[in-house]
Amino acid sequence: MASDKSFIEFIVDQMGDAGLISYRKMFGEYAIYCDGKVVALVCDNRLFVKPSESGRSYIIDIIEAPPYPGAKLYFLIEDAFEDREWISGLIEITAKELPLPKPKGNKSKSYVS
């Protein structure tokens, strides 16, 4: 089941105090970005936050689950995303701990005939 756009918009709005929040549809689900870094995924209308040491300390009762089959474990946030201050705090500290994405290289290819 794909996630509802209204759900992703609600989640993104809730995270608004963490920084510049955006989202992108990927393979029928969504990636959530904070200041250009992927910090979370929304799959089947469930929020999965990338694991970090700061996030682990911030969350009291951690539930870990893969967002899709074969994926690494993420923090599954079940209802706490309804607390705007709490979820913004988690996303902010997660983004601070994650590295910036690697710049995309030049995609020009040389062909040998």
Residue frames as a rotation matrix with the C-alpha (Angstrom) as fourth column:
MET 1
0.582 0.813 0.000 0.00
0.813 -0.582 0.000 0.00
0.000 0.000 -1.000 0.00
ALA 2
-0.333 -0.679 0.655 1.42
0.646 -0.670 -0.366 3.38
0.687 0.302 0.661 -0.97
SER 3
-0.588 0.051 -0.807 1.39
0.700 -0.467 -0.540 6.29
-0.405 -0.883 0.239 1.45
ASP 4
0.492 0.826 0.276 -1.30
0.871 -0.466 -0.158 8.96
-0.002 0.318 -0.948 1.22
LYS 5
-0.268 -0.579 0.770 -0.14
0.573 -0.738 -0.356 12.38
0.775 0.345 0.530 0.11
SER 6
0.513 0.518 0.685 -2.22
-0.241 -0.678 0.694 13.95
0.824 -0.521 -0.223 2.90
PHE 7
0.919 -0.237 -0.316 -0.29
0.393 0.462 0.795 11.87
-0.042 -0.855 0.517 5.45
ILE 8
-0.003 -0.988 0.153 3.11
0.988 -0.026 -0.149 12.95
0.151 0.151 0.977 4.09
GLU 9
-0.113 0.017 0.993 2.01
0.220 -0.975 0.041 16.59
0.969 0.223 0.107 4.04
PHE 10
0.872 0.446 0.201 0.89
-0.129 -0.188 0.974 16.32
0.472 -0.875 -0.106 7.68
ILE 11
0.651 -0.694 -0.309 4.20
0.740 0.489 0.462 14.74
-0.169 -0.529 0.832 8.72
VAL 12
-0.226 -0.764 0.604 6.23
0.841 -0.466 -0.275 17.38
0.492 0.446 0.748 6.86
ASP 13
0.260 0.409 0.875 4.18
-0.076 -0.894 0.441 20.16
0.963 -0.181 -0.201 8.46
GLN 14
0.976 0.131 -0.176 4.76
0.145 0.217 0.965 18.65
0.165 -0.967 0.193 11.92
MET 15
0.336 -0.934 -0.117 8.54
0.918 0.298 0.260 18.70
-0.208 -0.195 0.959 11.32
GLY 16
0.641 0.038 0.766 8.53
0.536 -0.737 -0.412 22.32
0.549 0.675 -0.493 10.16
ASP 17
0.940 -0.270 0.209 10.47
-0.341 -0.725 0.599 23.69
-0.010 -0.634 -0.773 13.15
ALA 18
0.632 -0.716 0.297 13.49
0.415 0.636 0.650 21.45
-0.655 -0.287 0.699 12.47
GLY 19
-0.521 -0.782 -0.342 14.78
0.013 -0.408 0.913 23.31
-0.853 0.471 0.223 9.41
LEU 20
-0.269 0.384 -0.883 14.05
-0.941 -0.301 0.156 23.33
-0.205 0.873 0.442 5.69
ILE 21
-0.411 0.242 0.879 11.81
-0.068 0.953 -0.295 20.27
-0.909 -0.181 -0.375 5.31
SER 22
-0.112 0.394 -0.912 10.92
-0.990 -0.128 0.066 18.83
-0.091 0.910 0.404 1.92
TYR 23
0.028 0.144 0.989 9.89
-0.184 0.973 -0.137 15.49
-0.982 -0.179 0.054 0.50
ARG 24
-0.382 -0.186 -0.905 10.27
-0.922 0.009 0.387 13.52
-0.063 0.983 -0.175 -2.68
LYS 25
0.693 0.654 0.303 8.26
-0.589 0.756 -0.284 10.62
-0.414 0.018 0.910 -4.00
MET 26
-0.396 -0.851 -0.345 10.45
-0.918 0.380 0.117 7.57
0.031 0.363 -0.931 -4.55
PHE 27
-0.890 -0.002 -0.456 9.21
-0.114 0.969 0.218 4.17
0.442 0.246 -0.863 -5.73
GLY 28
-0.052 0.984 -0.171 5.65
0.275 0.178 0.945 4.92
0.960 0.002 -0.280 -4.61
GLU 29
0.478 0.123 -0.870 6.74
0.878 -0.042 0.477 6.03
0.022 -0.992 -0.128 -1.13
TYR 30
0.834 -0.076 0.546 8.45
0.015 -0.987 -0.161 9.17
0.551 0.143 -0.822 0.20
ALA 31
-0.137 -0.884 -0.448 11.83
0.927 0.045 -0.373 10.37
0.350 -0.466 0.813 1.41
ILE 32
0.923 0.384 -0.029 11.84
0.359 -0.831 0.424 13.33
0.139 -0.402 -0.905 3.83
TYR 33
-0.050 -0.957 0.284 14.71
0.738 -0.227 -0.636 15.81
0.673 0.178 0.718 3.74
CYS 34
0.866 0.140 -0.480 15.89
0.431 -0.697 0.574 18.27
-0.254 -0.704 -0.664 6.37
ASP 35
0.534 -0.663 -0.525 18.31
-0.524 -0.747 0.410 20.89
-0.663 0.056 -0.746 5.08
GLY 36
0.295 -0.361 -0.885 19.10
-0.930 0.103 -0.352 18.70
0.218 0.927 -0.305 2.07
LYS 37
-0.809 -0.583 0.074 19.73
-0.578 0.769 -0.273 15.49
0.102 -0.264 -0.959 4.04
VAL 38
0.012 0.798 -0.603 17.46
-0.271 0.583 0.766 12.43
0.962 0.155 0.223 3.91
VAL 39
-0.685 -0.237 0.689 16.33
-0.696 -0.067 -0.715 12.04
0.216 -0.969 -0.119 7.52
ALA 40
-0.413 0.636 0.652 13.29
-0.338 0.557 -0.758 9.82
-0.846 -0.533 -0.015 7.21
LEU 41
-0.936 0.272 -0.226 11.14
-0.116 0.367 0.923 7.66
0.333 0.890 -0.312 4.99
VAL 42
-0.257 0.916 0.307 7.38
-0.738 0.019 -0.675 7.31
-0.624 -0.400 0.671 4.90
CYS 43
-0.833 0.007 -0.553 6.28
-0.372 0.732 0.570 3.86
0.409 0.681 -0.607 3.77
ASP 44
-0.382 0.786 -0.486 2.73
0.559 0.615 0.556 2.51
0.736 -0.059 -0.674 4.05
ASN 45
0.402 0.538 0.741 1.76
-0.144 -0.762 0.631 5.63
0.904 -0.360 -0.229 6.03
ARG 46
0.844 -0.267 -0.465 4.38
0.529 0.272 0.804 4.85
-0.089 -0.925 0.371 8.68
LEU 47
0.789 -0.573 0.223 7.25
-0.503 -0.810 -0.303 7.16
0.354 0.127 -0.927 9.63
PHE 48
0.718 -0.673 -0.177 10.78
0.696 0.688 0.206 5.72
-0.017 -0.271 0.962 9.73
VAL 49
0.884 -0.468 0.024 13.57
-0.468 -0.880 0.080 8.03
-0.017 -0.082 -0.996 10.96
LYS 50
0.392 -0.828 -0.400 17.19
-0.065 0.409 -0.910 7.30
0.918 0.383 0.106 10.10
PRO 51
0.825 -0.104 -0.555 18.99
0.555 0.332 0.763 5.95
0.105 -0.937 0.332 13.13
SER 52
0.121 -0.815 0.566 21.60
-0.097 -0.578 -0.811 8.10
0.988 0.043 -0.149 14.86
GLU 53
-0.522 -0.379 -0.764 23.23
0.688 0.341 -0.640 8.08
0.503 -0.860 0.083 18.27
SER 54
-0.973 0.194 0.125 21.61
-0.231 -0.857 -0.461 11.41
0.018 -0.477 0.879 19.17
GLY 55
-0.201 0.952 -0.228 18.23
-0.733 0.008 0.680 10.10
0.649 0.304 0.697 18.04
ARG 56
-0.076 0.099 -0.992 18.69
0.347 0.935 0.067 6.95
0.935 -0.340 -0.106 20.10
SER 57
-0.840 -0.283 -0.462 19.28
0.527 -0.227 -0.819 9.11
0.127 -0.932 0.340 23.20
TYR 58
-0.843 0.530 0.095 16.32
-0.526 -0.848 0.070 11.37
0.117 0.009 0.993 22.37
ILE 59
0.041 0.881 -0.471 13.76
-0.570 0.407 0.713 8.58
0.820 0.240 0.519 21.92
ILE 60
-0.154 -0.067 0.986 12.78
-0.971 0.193 -0.139 6.92
-0.181 -0.979 -0.095 25.16
ASP 61
0.131 0.274 0.953 11.13
-0.147 0.956 -0.254 3.72
-0.980 -0.107 0.165 23.94
ILE 62
-0.424 -0.421 -0.801 12.83
-0.821 -0.193 0.537 2.81
-0.381 0.886 -0.264 20.66
ILE 63
0.494 0.481 0.724 11.09
0.056 0.813 -0.579 0.63
-0.868 0.327 0.375 18.12
GLU 64
-0.431 -0.687 -0.585 13.25
-0.650 -0.213 0.729 -0.38
-0.626 0.694 -0.355 15.18
ALA 65
0.343 0.544 0.766 11.92
0.292 0.714 -0.637 -1.81
-0.893 0.442 0.086 11.94
PRO 66
-0.771 -0.564 0.297 12.87
0.440 -0.134 0.888 -1.87
-0.461 0.815 0.351 8.27
PRO 67
-0.351 0.668 -0.656 10.82
-0.529 -0.720 -0.450 0.55
-0.773 0.189 0.606 6.13
TYR 68
0.553 0.461 -0.694 10.69
-0.831 0.366 -0.419 -2.02
0.061 0.808 0.586 3.33
PRO 69
0.947 -0.158 0.278 11.84
0.091 0.967 0.239 -5.64
-0.307 -0.201 0.930 2.90
GLY 70
0.471 -0.855 0.215 15.62
0.835 0.355 -0.420 -5.95
0.283 0.378 0.882 2.92
ALA 71
0.419 -0.285 0.862 16.22
-0.093 -0.958 -0.271 -2.44
0.903 0.034 -0.428 4.32
LYS 72
-0.714 -0.647 -0.269 18.35
0.315 0.048 -0.948 -1.59
0.626 -0.761 0.169 7.35
LEU 73
0.011 0.712 -0.702 16.53
0.995 0.063 0.080 -0.87
0.101 -0.699 -0.708 10.60
TYR 74
-0.516 -0.010 0.856 15.18
0.061 -0.998 0.025 2.64
0.854 0.065 0.516 11.13
PHE 75
-0.936 0.325 -0.137 13.44
0.100 -0.128 -0.987 4.16
-0.338 -0.937 0.088 14.14
LEU 76
-0.455 0.866 0.206 9.72
0.600 0.127 0.790 3.54
0.658 0.483 -0.578 13.70
ILE 77
-0.981 0.193 -0.022 7.77
-0.130 -0.733 -0.667 6.52
-0.145 -0.652 0.745 15.05
GLU 78
-0.644 0.763 0.057 4.22
0.749 0.614 0.249 5.39
0.155 0.203 -0.967 15.66
ASP 79
0.441 0.897 0.041 2.26
0.855 -0.433 0.286 8.22
0.274 -0.091 -0.957 17.31
ALA 80
0.080 -0.468 -0.880 4.86
0.737 -0.566 0.368 10.66
-0.671 -0.678 0.300 18.64
PHE 81
-0.747 -0.362 0.557 4.90
0.659 -0.510 0.552 12.53
0.084 0.780 0.620 15.32
GLU 82
0.281 0.912 0.300 1.66
0.740 -0.405 0.536 14.16
0.610 0.071 -0.789 16.46
ASP 83
0.664 -0.198 -0.721 3.75
0.509 -0.587 0.630 16.15
-0.547 -0.785 -0.289 18.98
ARG 84
0.898 -0.231 0.374 5.16
0.224 -0.492 -0.841 18.87
0.378 0.839 -0.390 16.71
GLU 85
0.609 -0.696 0.382 7.85
-0.790 -0.574 0.215 20.00
0.069 -0.433 -0.899 19.16
TRP 86
0.366 -0.450 0.815 9.05
-0.323 0.760 0.564 16.45
-0.873 -0.470 0.133 19.83
ILE 87
0.628 -0.112 0.770 9.22
0.642 0.633 -0.432 15.32
-0.439 0.766 0.470 16.19
SER 88
0.891 -0.356 0.283 10.89
-0.086 -0.743 -0.663 18.58
0.446 0.566 -0.693 15.11
GLY 89
0.493 -0.725 0.481 13.50
-0.811 -0.183 0.556 18.03
-0.315 -0.664 -0.678 17.83
LEU 90
0.385 -0.319 0.866 14.17
0.126 0.948 0.293 14.48
-0.914 -0.004 0.406 16.69
ILE 91
0.780 -0.060 0.623 14.50
0.626 0.086 -0.775 15.50
-0.007 0.995 0.104 13.05
GLU 92
0.846 -0.479 0.235 16.76
-0.437 -0.874 -0.211 18.44
0.307 0.076 -0.949 13.90
ILE 93
0.306 -0.780 0.546 19.22
-0.723 0.182 0.666 16.35
-0.619 -0.598 -0.509 15.92
THR 94
0.482 -0.096 0.871 19.13
0.427 0.893 -0.139 13.57
-0.765 0.439 0.472 13.33
ALA 95
0.916 -0.101 0.389 19.96
0.327 -0.375 -0.867 16.01
0.234 0.921 -0.311 10.52
LYS 96
0.685 -0.694 0.223 22.84
-0.729 -0.655 0.201 17.50
0.007 -0.300 -0.954 12.51
GLU 97
0.207 -0.613 0.762 24.42
-0.422 0.647 0.635 14.07
-0.883 -0.453 -0.125 12.93
LEU 98
0.613 0.086 0.785 24.07
0.539 0.681 -0.496 12.92
-0.577 0.727 0.371 9.31
PRO 99
-0.527 -0.838 -0.142 26.68
0.393 -0.389 0.833 13.81
-0.753 0.383 0.535 6.69
LEU 100
0.035 0.460 -0.887 25.83
-0.684 -0.636 -0.357 16.00
-0.729 0.619 0.292 3.72
PRO 101
0.797 0.268 0.541 24.95
0.165 0.765 -0.622 14.01
-0.580 0.585 0.566 0.61
LYS 102
-0.291 -0.928 0.232 27.81
0.475 0.070 0.877 13.32
-0.831 0.365 0.420 -1.74
PRO 103
-0.055 0.261 -0.964 27.82
-0.652 -0.741 -0.163 15.64
-0.756 0.619 0.211 -4.75
LYS 104
0.692 0.349 0.632 26.59
0.236 0.718 -0.655 13.98
-0.682 0.602 0.415 -7.90
GLY 105
-0.375 -0.927 0.010 29.34
0.204 -0.072 0.976 13.52
-0.904 0.368 0.216 -10.43
ASN 106
-0.273 0.187 -0.943 29.27
-0.867 -0.473 0.157 14.45
-0.417 0.861 0.292 -14.08
LYS 107
0.269 0.502 0.822 27.16
-0.157 0.865 -0.477 11.85
-0.950 -0.001 0.312 -15.82
SER 108
0.576 -0.094 -0.812 28.84
-0.817 -0.107 -0.567 12.23
-0.034 0.990 -0.138 -19.18
LYS 109
0.511 -0.352 0.784 30.18
0.008 0.914 0.406 8.90
-0.859 -0.201 0.470 -20.32
SER 110
-0.163 -0.589 -0.792 32.83
-0.918 -0.204 0.341 8.18
-0.362 0.782 -0.507 -22.84
TYR 111
0.756 0.468 0.459 32.04
-0.226 0.844 -0.487 5.45
-0.615 0.264 0.743 -25.30
VAL 112
-0.464 -0.882 -0.080 34.60
-0.518 0.197 0.833 3.38
-0.719 0.428 -0.548 -27.14
SER 113
0.619 0.721 -0.313 33.55
-0.675 0.283 -0.682 2.19
-0.403 0.633 0.661 -30.56
